[in-house]
């Protein structure tokens, strides 16, 4: 499955993108993450539902990150390799 997220809260300037990429790679997920101009973060992750849930849980448990809002939807799978950090929007 592949999920698209818009995450808000304390998600910029706290290493969110680096951490998401690190955890995503560790879990064998593919996808990408980037900052948005409004202070939120956009992310897509592809893999098992359990591993995507683990990614979100591990991000929320980071002491610097505080996710207070999340919009999520399922999108078509793309495949690919790795978990990339994209340039800011």
DRENTORKOL-3810 file (N, C-alpha, C; in nm, 4 decimals):
REM DRENTORKOL-3810
@n.u->0.0836; n.v->-0.1179; n.w->0.0000; ca.u->0.0000; ca.v->0.0000; ca.w->0.0000; c.u->0.0879; c.v->0.1240; c.w->0.0000
@n.u->0.0333; n.v->0.2320; n.w->-0.0482; ca.u->0.1041; ca.v->0.3612; ca.w->-0.0487; c.u->0.0114; c.v->0.4660; c.w->0.0117
@n.u->0.0658; n.v->0.5444; n.w->0.1042; ca.u->-0.0132; ca.v->0.6473; ca.w->0.1721; c.u->0.0523; c.v->0.7837; c.w->0.1511
@n.u->-0.0311; n.v->0.8837; n.w->0.1324; ca.u->0.0120; ca.v->1.0232; ca.w->0.1186; c.u->-0.0312; c.v->1.0964; c.w->0.2455
@n.u->0.0600; n.v->1.1736; n.w->0.3035; ca.u->0.0347; ca.v->1.2432; ca.w->0.4300; c.u->0.0672; c.v->1.3914; c.w->0.4186
@n.u->-0.0116; n.v->1.4719; n.w->0.4871; ca.u->0.0227; ca.v->1.6100; ca.w->0.5207; c.u->0.0229; c.v->1.6144; c.w->0.6728
@n.u->0.1398; n.v->1.6460; n.w->0.7304; ca.u->0.1569; ca.v->1.6438; ca.w->0.8747; c.u->0.1873; c.v->1.7836; c.w->0.9248
@n.u->0.1215; n.v->1.8212; n.w->1.0331; ca.u->0.1444; ca.v->1.9539; ca.w->1.0897; c.u->0.1815; c.v->1.9410; c.w->1.2371
@n.u->0.2248; n.v->2.0509; n.w->1.2922; ca.u->0.2714; ca.v->2.0552; ca.w->1.4304; c.u->0.4148; c.v->2.1045; c.w->1.4306
@n.u->0.4948; n.v->2.0512; n.w->1.5219; ca.u->0.6376; ca.v->2.0839; ca.w->1.5244; c.u->0.7077; c.v->1.9817; c.w->1.4344
@n.u->0.7062; n.v->2.0100; n.w->1.3024; ca.u->0.7568; ca.v->1.9141; ca.w->1.2048; c.u->0.8644; c.v->1.9726; c.w->1.1134
@n.u->0.8909; n.v->2.1015; n.w->1.1245; ca.u->0.9995; ca.v->2.1622; ca.w->1.0475; c.u->1.1036; c.v->2.2169; c.w->1.1438
@n.u->1.2290; n.v->2.2071; n.w->1.1033; ca.u->1.3380; ca.v->2.2564; ca.w->1.1865; c.u->1.3733; c.v->2.1639; c.w->1.3016
@n.u->1.3232; n.v->2.0400; n.w->1.2972; ca.u->1.3486; ca.v->1.9444; ca.w->1.4055; c.u->1.4060; c.v->1.8126; c.w->1.3531
@n.u->1.4512; n.v->1.8092; n.w->1.2282; ca.u->1.5082; ca.v->1.6882; ca.w->1.1703; c.u->1.4055; c.v->1.5880; c.w->1.1210
@n.u->1.2825; n.v->1.6336; n.w->1.1003; ca.u->1.1749; ca.v->1.5435; ca.w->1.0601; c.u->1.2084; c.v->1.4697; c.w->0.9312
@n.u->1.2501; n.v->1.5421; n.w->0.8285; ca.u->1.2748; ca.v->1.4780; ca.w->0.6985; c.u->1.3871; c.v->1.3756; c.w->0.7087
@n.u->1.4947; n.v->1.4109; n.w->0.7749; ca.u->1.6059; ca.v->1.3187; ca.w->0.7904; c.u->1.5614; c.v->1.1947; c.w->0.8672
@n.u->1.4877; n.v->1.2152; n.w->0.9751; ca.u->1.4412; ca.v->1.1032; ca.w->1.0581; c.u->1.3446; c.v->1.0151; c.w->0.9807
@n.u->1.2519; n.v->1.0758; n.w->0.9056; ca.u->1.1567; ca.v->0.9975; ca.w->0.8266; c.u->1.2303; c.v->0.9120; c.w->0.7244
@n.u->1.3291; n.v->0.9695; n.w->0.6589; ca.u->1.4068; ca.v->0.8960; ca.w->0.5603; c.u->1.4824; c.v->0.7812; c.w->0.6265
@n.u->1.5435; n.v->0.8074; n.w->0.7400; ca.u->1.6198; ca.v->0.7056; ca.w->0.8122; c.u->1.5289; c.v->0.5896; c.w->0.8556
@n.u->1.4155; n.v->0.6219; n.w->0.9150; ca.u->1.3227; ca.v->0.5182; ca.w->0.9610; c.u->1.2631; c.v->0.4435; c.w->0.8420
@n.u->1.2244; n.v->0.5181; n.w->0.7386; ca.u->1.1678; ca.v->0.4549; ca.w->0.6192; c.u->1.2630; c.v->0.3528; c.w->0.5599
@n.u->1.3896; n.v->0.3900; n.w->0.5475; ca.u->1.4910; ca.v->0.2974; ca.w->0.4947; c.u->1.5048; c.v->0.1757; c.w->0.5860
@n.u->1.5087; n.v->0.1985; n.w->0.7161; ca.u->1.5233; ca.v->0.0903; ca.w->0.8121; c.u->1.4079; c.v->-0.0101; c.w->0.8013
@n.u->1.2876; n.v->0.0403; n.w->0.7774; ca.u->1.1691; ca.v->-0.0447; ca.w->0.7676; c.u->1.1496; c.v->-0.1037; c.w->0.6279
@n.u->1.2352; n.v->-0.0654; n.w->0.5334; ca.u->1.2229; ca.v->-0.1164; ca.w->0.3976; c.u->1.1124; c.v->-0.0492; c.w->0.3173
@n.u->1.0713; n.v->0.0705; n.w->0.3599; ca.u->0.9685; ca.v->0.1450; ca.w->0.2881; c.u->1.0309; c.v->0.2233; c.w->0.1727
@n.u->0.9516; n.v->0.2555; n.w->0.0746; ca.u->0.9934; ca.v->0.3492; ca.w->-0.0284; c.u->0.9053; c.v->0.4724; c.w->-0.0156
@n.u->0.9558; n.v->0.5858; n.w->-0.0654; ca.u->0.8754; ca.v->0.7064; ca.w->-0.0590; c.u->0.9607; c.v->0.8307; c.w->-0.0588
@n.u->0.9006; n.v->0.9385; n.w->-0.0110; ca.u->0.9681; ca.v->1.0672; ca.w->-0.0086; c.u->0.9048; c.v->1.1560; c.w->0.0981
@n.u->0.9765; n.v->1.2622; n.w->0.1324; ca.u->0.9293; ca.v->1.3576; ca.w->0.2319; c.u->0.9830; c.v->1.4956; c.w->0.1949
@n.u->0.9028; n.v->1.5999; n.w->0.2178; ca.u->0.9473; ca.v->1.7369; ca.w->0.1914; c.u->0.8708; c.v->1.8356; c.w->0.2790
@n.u->0.9342; n.v->1.9508; n.w->0.3037; ca.u->0.8699; ca.v->2.0602; ca.w->0.3750; c.u->0.7784; c.v->2.1366; c.w->0.2803
@n.u->0.6697; n.v->2.1887; n.w->0.3344; ca.u->0.5805; ca.v->2.2762; ca.w->0.2596; c.u->0.5924; c.v->2.4182; c.w->0.3130
@n.u->0.5585; n.v->2.5141; n.w->0.2292; ca.u->0.5739; ca.v->2.6551; ca.w->0.2661; c.u->0.4924; c.v->2.6949; c.w->0.3882
@n.u->0.3818; n.v->2.6257; n.w->0.4140; ca.u->0.2953; ca.v->2.6633; ca.w->0.5265; c.u->0.3426; c.v->2.6077; c.w->0.6607
@n.u->0.4604; n.v->2.5428; n.w->0.6628; ca.u->0.5146; ca.v->2.4897; ca.w->0.7876; c.u->0.4819; c.v->2.3438; c.w->0.8119
@n.u->0.4033; n.v->2.2841; n.w->0.7239; ca.u->0.3716; ca.v->2.1421; ca.w->0.7370; c.u->0.4712; c.v->2.0596; c.w->0.6556
@n.u->0.4578; n.v->1.9289; n.w->0.6635; ca.u->0.5432; ca.v->1.8356; ca.w->0.5899; c.u->0.4538; c.v->1.7439; c.w->0.5078
@n.u->0.4948; n.v->1.7194; n.w->0.3845; ca.u->0.4252; ca.v->1.6264; ca.w->0.2955; c.u->0.5120; c.v->1.5013; c.w->0.2825
@n.u->0.4470; n.v->1.3845; n.w->0.2867; ca.u->0.5222; ca.v->1.2602; ca.w->0.2816; c.u->0.4387; c.v->1.1528; c.w->0.2137
@n.u->0.5051; n.v->1.0674; n.w->0.1359; ca.u->0.4426; ca.v->0.9456; ca.w->0.0851; c.u->0.5291; c.v->0.8295; c.w->0.1282
@n.u->0.4628; n.v->0.7209; n.w->0.1697; ca.u->0.5340; ca.v->0.6002; ca.w->0.2120; c.u->0.4632; c.v->0.4794; c.w->0.1540
@n.u->0.5425; n.v->0.3862; n.w->0.1022; ca.u->0.4883; ca.v->0.2645; ca.w->0.0431; c.u->0.5509; c.v->0.1427; c.w->0.1088
@n.u->0.4668; n.v->0.0491; n.w->0.1439; ca.u->0.5096; ca.v->-0.0750; ca.w->0.2076; c.u->0.3887; c.v->-0.1372; c.w->0.2742
@n.u->0.4130; n.v->-0.2215; n.w->0.3721; ca.u->0.3004; ca.v->-0.2829; ca.w->0.4429; c.u->0.2331; c.v->-0.1781; c.w->0.5324
@n.u->0.1065; n.v->-0.1986; n.w->0.5572; ca.u->0.0324; ca.v->-0.1070; ca.w->0.6446; c.u->0.0969; c.v->-0.1004; c.w->0.7826
@n.u->0.1433; n.v->-0.2153; n.w->0.8313; ca.u->0.2063; ca.v->-0.2212; ca.w->0.9629; c.u->0.3341; c.v->-0.1376; c.w->0.9672
@n.u->0.4152; n.v->-0.1457; n.w->0.8619; ca.u->0.5395; ca.v->-0.0696; ca.w->0.8602; c.u->0.5151; c.v->0.0803; c.w->0.8446
@n.u->0.4143; n.v->0.1177; n.w->0.7685; ca.u->0.3798; ca.v->0.2599; ca.w->0.7576; c.u->0.3322; c.v->0.3117; c.w->0.8930
@n.u->0.2516; n.v->0.2326; n.w->0.9629; ca.u->0.2083; ca.v->0.2710; ca.w->1.0978; c.u->0.3276; c.v->0.2824; c.w->1.1922
@n.u->0.4242; n.v->0.1921; n.w->1.1791; ca.u->0.5450; ca.v->0.1978; ca.w->1.2630; c.u->0.6246; c.v->0.3237; c.w->1.2343
@n.u->0.6353; n.v->0.3621; n.w->1.1072; ca.u->0.7038; ca.v->0.4864; ca.w->1.0700; c.u->0.6415; c.v->0.6043; c.w->1.1429
@n.u->0.5101; n.v->0.6153; n.w->1.1358; ca.u->0.4409; ca.v->0.7274; ca.w->1.2012; c.u->0.4602; c.v->0.7238; c.w->1.3526
@n.u->0.4513; n.v->0.6050; n.w->1.4105; ca.u->0.4690; ca.v->0.5912; ca.w->1.5560; c.u->0.6095; c.v->0.6332; c.w->1.5976
@n.u->0.7093; n.v->0.5896; n.w->1.5232; ca.u->0.8470; ca.v->0.6233; ca.w->1.5579; c.u->0.8745; c.v->0.7724; c.w->1.5405
@n.u->0.8142; n.v->0.8340; n.w->1.4389; ca.u->0.8288; ca.v->0.9787; ca.w->1.4230; c.u->0.7651; c.v->1.0515; c.w->1.5405
@n.u->0.6440; n.v->1.0098; n.w->1.5794; ca.u->0.5742; ca.v->1.0758; ca.w->1.6894; c.u->0.6490; c.v->1.0578; c.w->1.8208
@n.u->0.7196; n.v->0.9476; n.w->1.8356; ca.u->0.7924; ca.v->0.9213; ca.w->1.9599; c.u->0.9264; c.v->0.9935; c.w->1.9672
@n.u->0.9683; n.v->1.0578; n.w->1.8577; ca.u->1.0919; ca.v->1.1354; ca.w->1.8590; c.u->1.0733; c.v->1.2539; c.w->1.9536
@n.u->1.1734; n.v->1.2818; n.w->2.0338; ca.u->1.1558; ca.v->1.3857; ca.w->2.1365; c.u->1.1441; c.v->1.5268; c.w->2.0805
@n.u->1.1883; n.v->1.5506; n.w->1.9582; ca.u->1.1817; ca.v->1.6848; ca.w->1.9003; c.u->1.0596; c.v->1.7056; c.w->1.8111
@n.u->1.0021; n.v->1.5987; n.w->1.7613; ca.u->0.8899; ca.v->1.6059; ca.w->1.6686; c.u->0.7594; c.v->1.5986; c.w->1.7461
@n.u->0.6628; n.v->1.6811; n.w->1.7077; ca.u->0.5296; ca.v->1.6757; ca.w->1.7691; c.u->0.4257; c.v->1.6905; c.w->1.6585
@n.u->0.3710; n.v->1.5786; n.w->1.6144; ca.u->0.2687; ca.v->1.5785; ca.w->1.5101; c.u->0.1338; c.v->1.6048; c.w->1.5765
@n.u->0.0728; n.v->1.7192; n.w->1.5428; ca.u->-0.0563; ca.v->1.7538; ca.w->1.6023; c.u->-0.1711; c.v->1.7431; c.w->1.5027
@n.u->-0.1392; n.v->1.7314; n.w->1.3751; ca.u->-0.2430; ca.v->1.7167; ca.w->1.2736; c.u->-0.1930; c.v->1.6271; c.w->1.1616
@n.u->-0.2850; n.v->1.5468; n.w->1.1070; ca.u->-0.2457; ca.v->1.4580; ca.w->0.9983; c.u->-0.3649; c.v->1.4354; c.w->0.9055
@n.u->-0.3403; n.v->1.4595; n.w->0.7761; ca.u->-0.4355; ca.v->1.4202; ca.w->0.6730; c.u->-0.3695; c.v->1.3074; c.w->0.5965
@n.u->-0.4416; n.v->1.1992; n.w->0.5736; ca.u->-0.3835; ca.v->1.0832; ca.w->0.5055; c.u->-0.4839; c.v->1.0281; c.w->0.4055
@n.u->-0.4283; n.v->0.9776; n.w->0.2960; ca.u->-0.5118; ca.v->0.9101; ca.w->0.1973; c.u->-0.4280; c.v->0.8036; c.w->0.1288
@n.u->-0.4955; n.v->0.7021; n.w->0.0804; ca.u->-0.4284; ca.v->0.5964; ca.w->0.0056; c.u->-0.4154; c.v->0.6411; c.w->-0.1386
@n.u->-0.2990; n.v->0.6186; n.w->-0.1972; ca.u->-0.2724; ca.v->0.6545; ca.w->-0.3368; c.u->-0.2197; c.v->0.5303; c.w->-0.4079
@n.u->-0.2170; n.v->0.5318; n.w->-0.5431; ca.u->-0.1677; ca.v->0.4145; ca.w->-0.6156; c.u->-0.0212; c.v->0.3850; c.w->-0.5837
@n.u->0.0105; n.v->0.2570; n.w->-0.5761; ca.u->0.1477; ca.v->0.2148; ca.w->-0.5508; c.u->0.2358; c.v->0.2509; c.w->-0.6696
@n.u->0.3602; n.v->0.2876; n.w->-0.6403; ca.u->0.4553; ca.v->0.3274; ca.w->-0.7442; c.u->0.5781; c.v->0.2376; c.w->-0.7490
@n.u->0.6058; n.v->0.1649; n.w->-0.6428; ca.u->0.7293; ca.v->0.0872; ca.w->-0.6374; c.u->0.8464; c.v->0.1793; c.w->-0.6145
@n.u->0.9628; n.v->0.1395; n.w->-0.6585; ca.u->1.0808; ca.v->0.2232; ca.w->-0.6442; c.u->1.1736; c.v->0.1721; c.w->-0.5365
@n.u->1.2768; n.v->0.2516; n.w->-0.5106; ca.u->1.3798; ca.v->0.2142; ca.w->-0.4141; c.u->1.4105; c.v->0.3340; c.w->-0.3263
@n.u->1.4307; n.v->0.3067; n.w->-0.1999; ca.u->1.4761; ca.v->0.4101; ca.w->-0.1088; c.u->1.3674; c.v->0.5051; c.w->-0.0622
@n.u->1.4059; n.v->0.5886; n.w->0.0307; ca.u->1.3161; ca.v->0.6882; ca.w->0.0899; c.u->1.3878; c.v->0.8218; c.w->0.0796
@n.u->1.3409; n.v->0.9074; n.w->-0.0096; ca.u->1.4127; ca.v->1.0293; ca.w->-0.0463; c.u->1.3649; c.v->1.1522; c.w->0.0302
@n.u->1.4573; n.v->1.2447; n.w->0.0475; ca.u->1.4244; ca.v->1.3782; ca.w->0.0973; c.u->1.4178; c.v->1.4691; c.w->-0.0237
@n.u->1.3005; n.v->1.5257; n.w->-0.0476; ca.u->1.2833; ca.v->1.6175; ca.w->-0.1611; c.u->1.3078; c.v->1.7592; c.w->-0.1137
@n.u->1.3454; n.v->1.8441; n.w->-0.2063; ca.u->1.3634; ca.v->1.9858; ca.w->-0.1760; c.u->1.2299; c.v->2.0458; c.w->-0.1341
@n.u->1.2362; n.v->2.1504; n.w->-0.0549; ca.u->1.1148; ca.v->2.2186; ca.w->-0.0091; c.u->1.0318; c.v->2.2634; c.w->-0.1285
@n.u->0.9010; n.v->2.2681; n.w->-0.1047; ca.u->0.8085; ca.v->2.3135; ca.w->-0.2081; c.u->0.8350; c.v->2.4591; c.w->-0.2417
END
